[in-house]
Amino acid sequence: MKNIEWLFVNRTTSLEEILKKQNDAPDRQLPAGIVLVVDKHNSIIGTITDGDVRRSLIRDKAENHIAETIMNDDPILFYIKD
């Protein structure tokens, strides 16, 4: 499995950093437009898609946006068992 840690953000990551990560996927390994919000153990606690960002910008002023105010905290996740 490819390293995807470049996709991780924490609860307090700024909107600017989220957008950079969504836009700058290295070698386009995974589709741009999503980041994974993780806790200190790198467990996924939410996702942020470009649609989540758009809805957040429509709802509130941009300077108030950090990951935990934008993220979907109930994503559908699939795990691959080795």
N, C-alpha and C positions, 0 to 999 in steps of 0.2 A: 504494500500500500504506500502511496506517495505521502510525503510529509505535508500536512495541511495546517501546521501551526501558524503559518502566515495569515490564515483566515481568522484567527482567534482575536477577540477583543474582550475587555472586561466591562463591568457595569458602568464605569465612569469614563469610558472612551468617548472622545468628542465626536460630534457629527462630522467635522472635517476629516478626522482620521478614518472614520467608518467609510466615508465616500472614497477616500484614497484607496483603502483596501479593496472596496468593491470594484474599483476601476483598474487597479494595477495587479491583477492576478498574474503571478510569474508564469511565463510561457503559456498562459491560458490553460493551465492544467485542469481547472474546474471552471464552470461557468461564472463569469463576473456577475455581480449583482446580489451576492449574499455574503454575510459574515456570521460567525458563530460566537455567541456571547457565552463565556465560560467563567466558572468560579476559580478559586485559587488552586483547585485540584485538577483543572482542565476538564471538568465535567460540564457538559452543555446545559445551560440554564435558559437559553433562548436563541432565536435567530433574528437577523435583520436583513430583509430584502430591500431592493430598490423601491418596491411598492410601499413598504413600511415607512421608509424615509419620506416619500411623497406625502403620504397621509399625515405624518407627523408635522411636516412643514405647512400643510394646509391648516392643521388644527392649532398650532402654536407658533410663537416666534422662534427663529432659528437659534438664538443665543441660549435658549433654555434646554437644548437638546444634548443629551448624553445617551449612551447605549440603553440604560435601564428604562428610559422614558420612551424609547422608540421600539424596543424589541417585542417580538411575539414570545411571551413567556409560556406558551403551551404548544410548542411545535410538534409535529408528527415526526418521530425519529425512527430510523431503521438501523439495527445493529448487525454487523457481520461477525459471526462466530467463527473463530479459527479452528 
